[in-house]
């Protein structure tokens, strides 16, 4: 056998041996973090968003490392349009996720957020509350350095469909980056 073949076989063997350490079961992963980003679009205008958030991913993880389930989060922070003062910002979103956990304590996931809601309190000169609705996605990677604690970075994008219950153009986006800590845990269970 050639050295390349031996190298490939040893890599595959070590990966499958490590994958055997992944336990199947019910996945619970509460998380808390901080995100910041910006809005863009004709109806939203340009603004900065900074917010703390808490949430959880709940689902199932297979022995092969795949995991899937629901993703829900709530945030509270500040919204500041260009040239204006800061306003209170509250957000909620919910969706589904699919991910993969590597044996080397690294995980990746993507979420489809089918319901995004935010409220900007006392916005503008009139001081009215502005409601924003839409959908979007998250893409994240996490690294677990110590048991039960994962450091995650997530890119989030939301497409705004309605502002104060009025349909708006599809070019209104919210783009965010979140740094979070999570506590992933699997309760062993096989169906």
Backbone torsions as a table, in degrees:
resi	resn	phi	psi	omega
1	UNK	NA	149.0	178.1
2	UNK	-81.5	165.3	179.7
3	UNK	-65.3	-35.3	179.7
4	UNK	-64.5	-42.9	178.6
5	UNK	-63.0	-43.8	177.6
6	UNK	-62.6	-40.3	179.1
7	UNK	-63.6	-45.1	179.5
8	UNK	-63.8	-44.5	179.8
9	UNK	-64.6	-40.8	179.4
10	UNK	-67.8	-36.0	176.6
11	UNK	-63.9	-47.4	-179.9
12	UNK	-63.4	-39.9	179.3
13	UNK	-65.3	-43.6	-179.0
14	UNK	-67.3	-36.7	178.9
15	UNK	-66.7	-42.5	-179.4
16	UNK	-69.7	-32.2	176.9
17	UNK	-68.4	-38.5	177.5
18	UNK	-70.1	-36.9	-178.8
19	UNK	-64.2	-25.6	178.6
20	UNK	-65.6	-20.1	179.1
21	UNK	-75.9	-16.0	-179.2
22	UNK	-75.7	126.9	-177.3
23	UNK	-98.1	135.5	176.0
24	UNK	-78.9	149.3	176.7
25	UNK	162.4	-176.1	178.7
26	UNK	-75.7	124.2	-176.9
27	UNK	-95.0	127.8	170.9
28	UNK	-124.7	130.4	-178.8
29	UNK	-143.6	83.9	173.3
30	UNK	-71.8	147.9	179.3
31	UNK	-144.2	156.9	175.5
32	UNK	-140.9	140.7	-177.4
33	UNK	-164.0	-170.9	-178.6
34	UNK	-132.7	130.7	175.7
35	UNK	-125.9	154.5	173.5
36	UNK	-145.8	153.9	-178.5
37	UNK	-179.4	-156.2	-174.6
38	UNK	-147.8	160.5	174.5
39	UNK	-107.0	156.7	175.3
40	UNK	-152.4	151.0	179.4
41	UNK	134.0	159.8	-176.0
42	UNK	-64.2	-39.4	-176.7
43	UNK	-85.1	-31.9	-179.3
44	UNK	-85.8	-32.3	-174.1
45	UNK	74.3	-174.2	179.6
46	UNK	-98.0	127.1	-179.9
47	UNK	-151.2	157.9	174.2
48	UNK	-105.5	141.6	177.4
49	UNK	-124.6	132.1	174.5
50	UNK	-134.4	128.4	-172.4
51	UNK	-155.4	148.5	168.0
52	UNK	-89.2	150.9	-179.1
53	UNK	-144.3	151.1	171.4
54	UNK	-132.5	149.7	-179.5
55	UNK	-171.6	-169.7	179.5
56	UNK	-158.3	147.5	168.0
57	UNK	-110.9	126.3	-179.6
58	UNK	-126.9	133.0	-179.0
59	UNK	-179.2	-142.3	-176.9
60	UNK	-134.7	142.4	174.9
61	UNK	-118.8	133.6	179.3
62	UNK	-87.9	165.8	176.4
63	UNK	-65.0	-25.3	179.2
64	UNK	-76.2	-7.8	177.8
65	UNK	104.4	-10.2	179.1
66	UNK	-74.6	142.5	174.9
67	UNK	-139.1	151.9	-177.2
68	UNK	-156.3	158.2	179.3
69	UNK	161.9	-149.0	-177.9
70	UNK	-108.3	152.7	-179.4
71	UNK	-131.3	124.4	-179.6
72	UNK	-136.2	140.4	179.1
73	UNK	-148.5	153.5	173.2
74	UNK	-131.7	141.4	180.0
75	UNK	-132.2	157.6	178.0
76	UNK	-145.8	125.7	-177.9
77	UNK	-167.3	-142.6	-175.8
78	UNK	-127.5	145.6	178.1
79	UNK	-123.0	126.8	-179.6
80	UNK	-134.7	109.0	175.8
81	UNK	-74.8	155.5	-179.0
82	UNK	-56.1	124.3	177.4
83	UNK	77.8	7.9	-179.5
84	UNK	-119.6	170.5	177.9
85	UNK	-79.2	175.0	-179.0
86	UNK	-83.7	144.1	178.0
87	UNK	-126.1	150.7	177.4
88	UNK	-65.8	140.5	-176.3
89	UNK	-132.2	124.7	175.5
90	UNK	-122.4	138.4	179.8
91	UNK	-136.6	153.5	174.3
92	UNK	-142.0	138.3	171.5
93	UNK	-149.1	151.9	-178.6
94	UNK	-143.5	145.2	179.7
95	UNK	-169.7	-159.1	-180.0
96	UNK	-122.9	153.1	179.7
97	UNK	-133.8	158.2	169.0
98	UNK	-137.5	141.1	-177.7
99	UNK	-152.3	177.8	177.8
100	UNK	-139.3	132.3	177.4
101	UNK	-106.1	117.7	176.9
102	UNK	-82.1	153.2	-179.4
103	UNK	-66.6	-18.8	-178.2
104	UNK	-84.8	25.0	177.1
105	UNK	65.5	30.8	175.7
106	UNK	-121.1	138.5	177.3
107	UNK	-134.4	151.8	176.0
108	UNK	-131.7	150.8	178.3
109	UNK	-156.8	163.4	173.8
110	UNK	-139.2	140.0	179.4
111	UNK	-123.1	138.9	168.3
112	UNK	-99.5	118.1	-179.3
113	UNK	-95.0	106.0	-177.7
114	UNK	-88.6	-12.4	178.6
115	UNK	-139.7	113.6	176.2
116	UNK	-122.8	129.8	177.0
117	UNK	-133.6	139.3	171.7
118	UNK	-141.6	158.0	-179.4
119	UNK	-133.4	123.9	176.2
120	UNK	-105.4	112.3	-172.2
121	UNK	-85.6	132.0	175.2
122	UNK	62.3	36.8	-173.6
123	UNK	-74.3	142.9	172.5
124	UNK	74.7	-172.8	-176.7
125	UNK	-71.2	-27.3	179.5
126	UNK	-79.2	-14.4	179.3
127	UNK	66.6	32.2	-179.9
128	UNK	-92.3	152.4	174.2
129	UNK	-80.7	132.1	-178.8
130	UNK	-110.9	125.0	178.1
131	UNK	-100.6	134.5	-179.1
132	UNK	-124.1	131.5	178.8
133	UNK	-126.4	150.6	177.0
134	UNK	178.8	-157.5	177.9
135	UNK	-144.4	-176.3	-179.6
136	UNK	170.1	-157.2	-178.8
137	UNK	-150.1	160.0	173.2
138	UNK	-127.3	145.5	172.0
139	UNK	-134.1	126.1	-174.7
140	UNK	-139.9	162.8	174.3
141	UNK	-137.8	140.8	179.9
142	UNK	-132.6	146.5	178.4
143	UNK	-126.9	127.3	179.7
144	UNK	-102.1	109.1	-179.3
145	UNK	-92.2	-35.2	175.8
146	UNK	-123.0	156.3	-176.3
147	UNK	-55.7	136.0	173.8
148	UNK	69.5	5.2	176.7
149	UNK	-126.4	125.9	179.9
150	UNK	-120.3	135.2	174.4
151	UNK	-98.3	125.4	-172.5
152	UNK	-124.0	148.7	168.5
153	UNK	-127.7	132.2	-173.9
154	UNK	-131.6	133.3	170.7
155	UNK	-97.3	130.7	-179.0
156	UNK	-125.6	138.5	175.2
157	UNK	-135.1	132.9	179.3
158	UNK	-121.4	136.2	172.7
159	UNK	-100.6	122.8	-177.2
160	UNK	-88.0	125.0	180.0
161	UNK	-102.6	-30.1	-178.0
162	UNK	-140.7	142.0	170.2
163	UNK	-125.1	119.9	-174.6
164	UNK	51.2	47.3	176.9
165	UNK	64.9	14.1	177.4
166	UNK	-108.8	127.8	178.1
167	UNK	-61.9	137.8	178.8
168	UNK	-125.4	170.3	-179.2
169	UNK	-64.7	160.9	-175.7
170	UNK	-80.0	-2.2	-178.6
171	UNK	-85.9	3.1	179.9
172	UNK	-86.2	115.0	-175.4
173	UNK	-127.8	152.3	169.9
174	UNK	-123.8	122.3	-178.2
175	UNK	-119.5	124.5	-172.9
176	UNK	-133.2	153.9	170.9
177	UNK	-125.3	131.0	-176.6
178	UNK	-121.8	136.5	171.0
179	UNK	-110.7	126.8	-175.1
180	UNK	-143.4	162.4	170.3
181	UNK	-113.9	137.0	178.5
182	UNK	-132.8	162.6	-179.7
183	UNK	-121.7	77.5	-178.1
184	UNK	-73.2	134.9	177.6
185	UNK	-147.8	138.5	176.5
186	UNK	-109.2	126.1	171.5
187	UNK	-88.8	115.1	-176.3
188	UNK	-57.0	126.9	178.1
189	UNK	-167.4	133.6	176.6
190	UNK	-123.7	128.3	179.9
191	UNK	-71.4	NA	NA
